[in-house]
Amino acid sequence: MTGAAGPVFARATAIRSIASAALRLIAIGALAAATAGCATEPRTTFLAPGGPAGNLTDATEAQVIAALGGVGLPAAEAQLPYRPPEAALLANAPRTVLQATLPDDPGGGFVVIYALASSQAAQAAAAEQAAYIAGHRGGIYPLGTRPVLRVVGSNVAFFSWLPDSTPDSRTPLIEEALLSVGSEVPVPG
């Protein structure tokens, strides 16, 4: 009986080793596939639970880029990750992040365009964001922050800046340009 148990035990150990190796290979393959999928994603969407905005923001993106170009600021989809403090509706919306070229502030000039299901949903999300900003002045958003919220169809465009600490004198031009895009959602003061 002792002699027969040895080969059975050895066989069971070998099967467990093979199964363990197979599971490791599957996990490595899944990780590689997930990483490859992220590396080829053509849209700039950072940490959005709702996923990439895809073509849902294309028209607004074109309007914002044209408006920024009209004040002498070239812009394109951001190459750096950026995510401002957001209320729940915007935090869960797909987004596209643009960045205006500010030579004296290469880490600034971000405009986030959120895709919502309808113009009513965009209006509600922008109003929620306005209340969120107003309710957290001096906390999440420092006192003096100038937020710009614009609704364009089912999209919300958002930009904020702090006049006292901006390193580039052209930053106010982003706010000026955005005033020509969509309709304003004022932030209570």
PANU-722356 format. One record per residue (C-alpha): x, y, z. Coordinates in steps of 0.2 Angstrom, whole numbers, padded with zeros to 4 digits, always signed. Example, Ala and Ser with C-alpha at 12.3 -4.5 7.8 and 13.67 -1.06 7.14 Angstrom:
<rs>
+0062-0022+0039/+0068-0005+0036/
</rs>
This chain:
<rs>
+0000+0000+0000/+0014+0012+0004/+0022+0008-0013/+0007+0012-0023/+0003+0028-0014/+0020+0036-0019/+0016+0036-0038/-0002+0042-0035/+0005+0056-0024/+0018+0061-0037/+0006+0061-0051/-0006+0072-0041/+0008+0084-0037/+0013+0085-0055/-0005+0089-0060/-0006+0103-0047/+0011+0110-0054/+0004+0109-0072/-0012+0117-0067/-0003+0131-0057/+0008+0135-0072/-0007+0135-0084/-0016+0148-0072/+0000+0159-0072/+0001+0159-0091/-0018+0163-0092/-0015+0178-0080/+0000+0184-0089/-0009+0183-0106/-0024+0192-0098/-0013+0206-0091/-0004+0207-0108/-0020+0209-0118/-0027+0222-0106/-0010+0232-0107/-0010+0231-0126/-0028+0237-0127/-0024+0252-0116/-0008+0256-0127/-0018+0256-0143/-0033+0267-0136/-0033+0282-0148/-0043+0294-0137/-0037+0303-0122/-0048+0297-0108/-0040+0296-0091/-0048+0286-0076/-0066+0288-0083/-0077+0274-0076/-0088+0277-0091/-0074+0273-0103/-0068+0282-0118/-0078+0296-0125/-0074+0291-0143/-0083+0301-0156/-0096+0307-0143/-0086+0323-0140/-0079+0326-0158/-0090+0340-0162/-0087+0349-0146/-0068+0345-0146/-0067+0354-0164/-0077+0369-0157/-0065+0371-0142/-0049+0368-0153/-0056+0381-0165/-0060+0394-0151/-0043+0392-0143/-0035+0394-0160/-0045+0410-0163/-0036+0417-0148/-0019+0411-0153/-0018+0395-0142/-0015+0379-0152/-0023+0364-0143/-0024+0345-0145/-0029+0330-0136/-0018+0329-0120/-0003+0318-0119/-0002+0320-0100/-0015+0313-0088/-0026+0325-0080/-0042+0324-0070/-0049+0339-0060/-0060+0337-0044/-0077+0332-0051/-0095+0330-0044/-0102+0312-0046/-0111+0314-0063/-0095+0321-0072/-0084+0309-0062/-0093+0294-0070/-0094+0302-0088/-0083+0297-0102/-0072+0311-0107/-0059+0318-0118/-0045+0329-0111/-0038+0343-0122/-0023+0354-0118/-0020+0371-0124/-0001+0375-0128/+0005+0387-0114/+0024+0389-0116/+0027+0395-0098/+0015+0382-0091/+0018+0365-0100/+0008+0356-0086/-0007+0367-0088/-0021+0373-0100/-0032+0357-0098/-0050+0358-0104/-0060+0342-0101/-0075+0338-0112/-0087+0326-0104/-0100+0315-0114/-0117+0313-0107/-0133+0304-0113/-0143+0320-0118/-0143+0339-0117/-0153+0338-0101/-0141+0326-0093/-0127+0338-0098/-0136+0352-0090/-0139+0342-0074/-0121+0337-0073/-0114+0354-0076/-0126+0361-0063/-0120+0348-0051/-0102+0353-0054/-0106+0371-0052/-0114+0367-0035/-0099+0356-0030/-0086+0370-0034/-0096+0383-0025/-0098+0371-0010/-0080+0368-0009/-0072+0385-0012/-0056+0386-0002/-0055+0367+0000/-0055+0357-0016/-0054+0372-0027/-0044+0386-0019/-0052+0403-0016/-0050+0414-0032/-0052+0399-0044/-0060+0404-0060/-0071+0389-0066/-0078+0389-0084/-0093+0377-0087/-0100+0376-0104/-0114+0365-0110/-0113+0360-0129/-0127+0349-0134/-0124+0333-0123/-0107+0338-0119/-0100+0348-0104/-0083+0358-0107/-0074+0362-0091/-0059+0372-0087/-0053+0381-0071/-0038+0391-0067/-0031+0402-0052/-0026+0419-0058/-0014+0422-0043/-0004+0407-0047/-0004+0404-0066/+0014+0404-0073/+0008+0409-0090/+0000+0426-0094/-0010+0418-0109/-0020+0406-0097/-0034+0419-0096/-0036+0417-0115/-0043+0399-0112/-0057+0406-0102/-0060+0420-0115/-0060+0407-0129/-0072+0395-0120/-0085+0409-0118/-0089+0407-0137/-0093+0389-0135/-0110+0382-0130/-0120+0390-0116/-0113+0395-0099/-0117+0386-0082/-0113+0399-0069/-0104+0394-0053/-0113+0403-0038/-0101+0415-0030/
</rs>
